[in-house]
Amino acid sequence: MTVRALPTTEVSSSMLEEIHQLLVATFEGDFADSDWEHTVGGIHFIVEDAGVVVSHASVVPRTLEVDSRPFQVGYVEGVGTDITRHGEGFASAAMTAATAYVRSNYEMGTLGTDLFGFYNRFGWENWTGPTYVRRDGGLTRTADDDGYLMVLRFGPSATVDLSAPISCEDRSGDVW
């Protein structure tokens, strides 16, 4: 198993397509074009076994606000593993690398999931506060996303209140 960290600009178009297809299969077709757009533009953590991509995670830059205080956040997107290779440690390898990258390059990490136990192992914590999107100069409540965010607190975000309001910038598709 090898884990490579590459910016989108250094990933070949054929490998990007391989990753895209892996994620479509992982999410059983519930991976929209906007989900793919959210996955690119940052750093890809590509796990290969015998030269084949078996797992992936990416970290993209975002600005989130907690109680109106902005944080430069490494937002984890596109985490997936070949469905025939679950349980072999590939996703753990991708998230170990992605988590270390977030800690080295950002003020906080964030991701959206319902697989809390998996991410808790890497130090990620459940966000319990209300969620919002910043849109048209104001905040719009995103109550459907409440309970599905996790954060990685450290350094400047170490004491952030997990029950405080949190907001993200608007984007196409799922805002979180």
Residue frames as qw, qx, qy, qz and C-alpha x, y, z in Angstrom:
[[0.000, 0.891, 0.454, 0.000, 0.00, 0.00, 0.00],
 [0.394, 0.045, -0.002, 0.918, 1.23, 3.48, -0.85],
 [0.008, -0.865, -0.446, 0.230, -0.30, 6.83, 0.10],
 [0.412, 0.199, 0.197, 0.867, 0.41, 9.84, -2.06],
 [0.004, -0.784, -0.372, 0.497, -0.52, 13.44, -1.38],
 [0.355, 0.145, 0.463, 0.799, -0.95, 15.47, -4.54],
 [0.255, 0.445, 0.167, -0.842, -2.66, 18.75, -5.41],
 [0.685, 0.531, 0.449, -0.218, -5.40, 18.39, -8.00],
 [0.388, 0.839, -0.265, -0.273, -3.17, 20.14, -10.55],
 [0.009, 0.570, -0.815, -0.100, -0.64, 17.29, -10.29],
 [0.604, 0.094, 0.771, -0.178, -3.09, 14.40, -10.57],
 [0.031, -0.070, 0.741, 0.667, -3.35, 13.05, -14.11],
 [0.575, 0.044, -0.122, -0.808, -6.71, 13.24, -15.82],
 [0.671, -0.004, -0.711, -0.211, -6.86, 9.43, -15.99],
 [0.322, -0.093, -0.783, 0.524, -6.23, 9.13, -12.24],
 [0.283, 0.054, 0.267, -0.920, -8.81, 11.83, -11.51],
 [0.678, 0.014, -0.399, -0.617, -11.31, 9.80, -13.54],
 [0.571, -0.022, -0.809, 0.141, -10.31, 6.64, -11.63],
 [0.071, -0.080, -0.621, 0.776, -10.87, 8.46, -8.32],
 [0.465, 0.037, -0.037, -0.884, -14.19, 9.87, -9.56],
 [0.705, -0.021, -0.596, -0.383, -15.42, 6.41, -10.53],
 [0.402, -0.035, -0.805, 0.434, -14.25, 4.99, -7.19],
 [0.128, 0.088, 0.450, -0.880, -16.31, 7.62, -5.35],
 [0.604, 0.020, -0.285, -0.744, -19.40, 7.08, -7.52],
 [0.674, -0.049, -0.732, -0.082, -19.19, 3.35, -6.71],
 [0.251, -0.014, -0.711, 0.657, -18.46, 3.97, -3.01],
 [0.277, 0.164, 0.347, -0.881, -21.52, 6.20, -2.66],
 [0.340, 0.329, 0.880, 0.024, -23.59, 3.78, -4.75],
 [0.213, 0.539, 0.565, 0.588, -24.42, 6.41, -7.36],
 [0.233, -0.910, -0.341, 0.024, -25.30, 9.09, -4.78],
 [0.498, -0.441, 0.146, 0.732, -22.30, 11.22, -5.73],
 [0.393, 0.864, 0.304, -0.084, -23.43, 14.24, -7.74],
 [0.586, 0.566, 0.017, 0.580, -21.32, 16.37, -10.08],
 [0.176, -0.865, 0.146, -0.447, -21.32, 19.05, -7.36],
 [0.835, -0.517, 0.180, 0.054, -19.88, 16.49, -4.91],
 [0.829, 0.193, 0.130, 0.508, -17.03, 15.92, -7.35],
 [0.228, 0.793, -0.010, 0.565, -16.52, 19.69, -7.72],
 [0.516, -0.804, 0.165, -0.246, -16.18, 19.90, -3.93],
 [0.934, -0.240, 0.160, 0.210, -13.59, 17.09, -3.96],
 [0.705, 0.339, 0.100, 0.615, -11.13, 18.78, -6.33],
 [0.075, 0.879, -0.005, 0.472, -9.11, 21.94, -5.86],
 [0.518, -0.767, 0.340, -0.169, -7.12, 20.88, -2.83],
 [0.015, 0.511, -0.859, 0.015, -4.84, 18.03, -1.85],
 [0.897, 0.005, -0.270, -0.351, -5.74, 14.42, -2.71],
 [0.377, -0.461, 0.787, -0.163, -4.67, 11.56, -0.47],
 [0.800, 0.303, -0.360, -0.372, -4.55, 8.64, -2.85],
 [0.582, -0.373, 0.714, -0.107, -4.08, 5.12, -1.51],
 [0.689, 0.434, -0.472, -0.338, -2.90, 2.57, -4.04],
 [0.724, -0.278, 0.629, -0.053, -2.43, -1.16, -3.80],
 [0.627, 0.075, 0.662, 0.404, -0.43, -2.79, -6.59],
 [0.153, -0.040, 0.407, 0.900, -0.77, 0.42, -8.62],
 [0.191, -0.548, -0.678, -0.451, -4.58, 0.55, -8.35],
 [0.195, -0.328, 0.254, -0.889, -6.40, 3.34, -6.51],
 [0.407, -0.322, -0.855, 0.032, -8.25, 1.66, -3.64],
 [0.295, -0.747, -0.503, 0.319, -9.03, 4.63, -1.38],
 [0.275, 0.462, 0.124, 0.834, -9.12, 8.41, -1.46],
 [0.231, -0.811, -0.421, 0.336, -9.70, 11.50, 0.65],
 [0.391, 0.506, 0.086, 0.764, -9.16, 15.13, -0.21],
 [0.298, -0.638, -0.367, 0.608, -8.71, 18.29, 1.82],
 [0.264, 0.628, 0.335, 0.651, -9.95, 21.55, 0.34],
 [0.198, -0.067, -0.344, 0.916, -9.63, 25.04, 1.81],
 [0.204, -0.717, -0.548, -0.380, -12.72, 26.74, 3.21],
 [0.025, 0.251, -0.393, 0.884, -13.47, 29.58, 5.58],
 [0.448, -0.559, -0.689, -0.108, -15.91, 28.68, 8.34],
 [0.108, -0.510, 0.274, -0.809, -17.11, 30.95, 11.10],
 [0.505, -0.392, -0.738, 0.216, -17.78, 29.86, 14.66],
 [0.255, -0.788, -0.396, 0.396, -19.72, 32.47, 16.62],
 [0.307, 0.950, 0.048, -0.009, -18.74, 34.96, 13.84],
 [0.324, -0.728, 0.533, 0.285, -14.99, 34.21, 14.24],
 [0.774, 0.534, -0.275, -0.200, -13.46, 33.07, 10.91],
 [0.655, -0.422, 0.609, 0.149, -11.26, 29.98, 10.75],
 [0.458, 0.532, -0.610, -0.367, -9.20, 28.76, 7.81],
 [0.794, -0.122, 0.516, -0.297, -10.38, 25.18, 7.61],
 [0.115, 0.269, -0.890, -0.349, -9.18, 22.04, 5.91],
 [0.744, 0.116, 0.231, -0.616, -12.47, 20.54, 4.77],
 [0.280, -0.180, 0.927, 0.174, -12.36, 16.80, 4.08],
 [0.698, 0.387, -0.021, -0.602, -14.24, 15.65, 0.99],
 [0.745, 0.432, -0.440, -0.252, -14.46, 12.57, -1.21],
 [0.289, -0.425, 0.834, -0.200, -13.54, 9.90, 1.32],
 [0.902, 0.167, 0.014, -0.398, -14.11, 6.50, -0.20],
 [0.292, -0.414, 0.855, 0.112, -12.69, 3.02, -0.54],
 [0.451, 0.126, -0.761, -0.449, -13.23, 0.32, -3.14],
 [0.748, -0.278, 0.134, -0.587, -16.28, -1.52, -1.80],
 [0.948, 0.059, -0.314, -0.007, -14.56, -4.88, -2.29],
 [0.587, 0.296, -0.478, 0.583, -11.61, -3.76, -0.13],
 [0.438, -0.723, 0.073, -0.530, -13.34, -2.49, 3.03],
 [0.846, -0.521, 0.089, -0.074, -11.72, -3.44, 6.31],
 [0.874, 0.180, -0.064, 0.446, -8.16, -3.55, 4.97],
 [0.494, -0.595, -0.091, 0.628, -7.03, -0.23, 6.48],
 [0.423, 0.360, 0.364, 0.747, -7.01, 1.81, 3.26],
 [0.137, -0.844, -0.293, -0.427, -9.46, 4.49, 4.43],
 [0.633, -0.728, -0.068, 0.253, -7.59, 4.69, 7.73],
 [0.638, -0.091, 0.222, 0.732, -4.36, 5.33, 5.82],
 [0.189, 0.596, 0.358, 0.693, -6.04, 8.08, 3.77],
 [0.360, -0.863, -0.240, -0.262, -7.54, 9.74, 6.87],
 [0.714, -0.506, -0.026, 0.484, -4.33, 9.48, 8.87],
 [0.486, 0.111, 0.258, 0.828, -2.55, 11.41, 6.11],
 [0.032, -0.692, -0.390, -0.607, -5.43, 13.87, 5.61],
 [0.535, -0.804, -0.257, 0.040, -5.71, 14.57, 9.35],
 [0.653, -0.358, 0.063, 0.664, -1.96, 15.22, 9.64],
 [0.322, 0.355, 0.347, 0.806, -2.16, 17.58, 6.66],
 [0.243, -0.818, -0.370, -0.367, -5.06, 19.51, 8.20],
 [0.633, -0.700, -0.141, 0.299, -3.15, 19.89, 11.49],
 [0.607, -0.190, 0.198, 0.745, -0.08, 21.20, 9.64],
 [0.231, 0.221, 0.423, 0.848, -1.80, 23.62, 7.27],
 [0.275, -0.607, -0.437, -0.605, -5.05, 24.91, 8.78],
 [0.200, -0.370, 0.455, -0.785, -6.61, 26.28, 11.96],
 [0.625, 0.024, 0.596, -0.503, -9.31, 23.60, 12.17],
 [0.067, 0.031, -0.896, -0.439, -10.65, 20.62, 10.25],
 [0.588, 0.207, 0.355, -0.696, -14.25, 19.96, 9.29],
 [0.144, 0.041, -0.884, -0.444, -16.16, 17.24, 7.46],
 [0.683, -0.023, 0.097, -0.724, -19.73, 16.07, 7.00],
 [0.350, 0.144, -0.922, -0.084, -20.61, 12.44, 7.75],
 [0.778, -0.386, 0.028, -0.495, -22.78, 9.98, 9.61],
 [0.889, 0.063, -0.402, 0.209, -19.86, 7.57, 10.18],
 [0.280, -0.884, 0.222, -0.301, -18.84, 9.16, 13.47],
 [0.863, -0.426, 0.256, 0.089, -17.04, 6.17, 14.98],
 [0.818, 0.345, 0.103, 0.449, -14.64, 5.95, 12.05],
 [0.284, 0.748, -0.085, 0.594, -13.55, 9.60, 12.28],
 [0.580, -0.786, 0.100, -0.189, -13.50, 9.72, 16.10],
 [0.927, -0.165, 0.068, 0.329, -10.46, 7.40, 15.96],
 [0.585, 0.380, 0.056, 0.714, -8.47, 10.20, 14.32],
 [0.261, -0.258, -0.340, 0.866, -9.44, 12.87, 16.86],
 [0.179, -0.305, -0.387, -0.851, -12.47, 14.28, 15.04],
 [0.067, 0.262, 0.725, -0.634, -15.38, 15.37, 17.25],
 [0.066, 0.632, 0.729, 0.256, -19.11, 15.76, 16.66],
 [0.022, -0.149, 0.029, -0.988, -20.35, 19.32, 16.22],
 [0.065, -0.488, -0.842, 0.221, -23.49, 19.80, 18.32],
 [0.061, 0.489, 0.182, -0.851, -24.28, 23.43, 17.57],
 [0.565, 0.686, 0.387, -0.248, -26.61, 24.85, 14.92],
 [0.511, -0.025, 0.517, 0.686, -25.40, 25.11, 11.31],
 [0.305, 0.832, 0.182, -0.427, -25.81, 27.99, 8.86],
 [0.632, 0.302, 0.360, 0.616, -24.71, 29.03, 5.39],
 [0.091, -0.599, -0.010, 0.796, -23.51, 32.57, 4.66],
 [0.331, 0.437, 0.685, 0.479, -25.59, 33.77, 1.74],
 [0.056, 0.744, 0.364, 0.557, -26.46, 37.22, 0.40],
 [0.057, 0.541, -0.315, 0.778, -24.81, 38.99, 3.33],
 [0.619, -0.421, 0.284, -0.599, -26.70, 37.03, 5.97],
 [0.131, -0.212, 0.958, -0.140, -27.08, 33.65, 7.59],
 [0.750, -0.019, -0.311, -0.583, -29.52, 30.99, 6.43],
 [0.635, -0.341, 0.624, -0.302, -30.22, 28.09, 8.76],
 [0.566, 0.307, -0.717, -0.268, -29.21, 24.61, 7.51],
 [0.652, -0.352, 0.469, -0.481, -31.00, 22.56, 10.16],
 [0.968, 0.182, -0.078, -0.157, -30.93, 19.40, 8.01],
 [0.620, 0.504, -0.495, 0.342, -27.13, 19.41, 8.42],
 [0.420, -0.634, 0.447, -0.472, -27.24, 19.65, 12.22],
 [0.833, -0.287, 0.441, -0.171, -25.67, 16.58, 13.78],
 [0.915, 0.344, 0.142, 0.156, -23.72, 15.59, 10.66],
 [0.337, 0.833, -0.329, 0.290, -20.61, 17.74, 11.07],
 [0.844, -0.393, -0.090, 0.353, -17.36, 16.78, 12.71],
 [0.156, 0.938, -0.246, 0.185, -14.43, 19.02, 13.53],
 [0.818, -0.020, -0.265, 0.510, -10.78, 18.57, 14.34],
 [0.215, -0.965, 0.022, -0.152, -9.83, 21.09, 17.02],
 [0.797, -0.143, -0.069, 0.583, -6.21, 22.02, 17.69],
 [0.385, 0.096, 0.040, 0.917, -4.03, 25.13, 18.07],
 [0.135, -0.068, 0.028, -0.988, -6.19, 28.22, 17.46],
 [0.625, -0.229, -0.378, -0.644, -9.38, 26.12, 17.47],
 [0.354, 0.052, -0.882, 0.307, -8.54, 23.94, 20.49],
 [0.043, 0.243, 0.679, -0.691, -11.08, 25.63, 22.75],
 [0.348, -0.086, -0.404, -0.841, -13.84, 26.20, 20.21],
 [0.500, 0.063, 0.612, -0.610, -17.26, 25.51, 21.73],
 [0.063, 0.061, 0.928, 0.363, -18.75, 22.49, 19.92],
 [0.106, 0.622, 0.760, -0.157, -22.25, 23.77, 20.67],
 [0.017, 0.561, -0.022, -0.827, -21.73, 27.25, 19.16],
 [0.660, 0.681, 0.207, -0.240, -23.27, 28.31, 15.84],
 [0.464, -0.298, 0.593, 0.586, -21.11, 27.45, 12.82],
 [0.574, 0.727, 0.161, -0.341, -21.45, 28.78, 9.27],
 [0.605, -0.044, 0.560, 0.565, -19.93, 28.04, 5.88],
 [0.178, 0.413, -0.294, -0.843, -19.78, 30.01, 2.65],
 [0.773, 0.405, 0.260, -0.413, -22.36, 29.21, 0.02],
 [0.055, -0.376, 0.803, 0.459, -21.48, 26.80, -2.79],
 [0.661, 0.114, -0.436, -0.600, -23.32, 24.71, -5.37],
 [0.670, -0.075, -0.738, -0.026, -24.87, 21.44, -4.28],
 [0.677, -0.599, -0.394, 0.163, -24.59, 20.54, -0.61],
 [0.026, 0.909, -0.204, 0.363, -23.25, 23.59, 1.22],
 [0.561, -0.620, 0.535, -0.121, -21.74, 21.40, 3.94]]
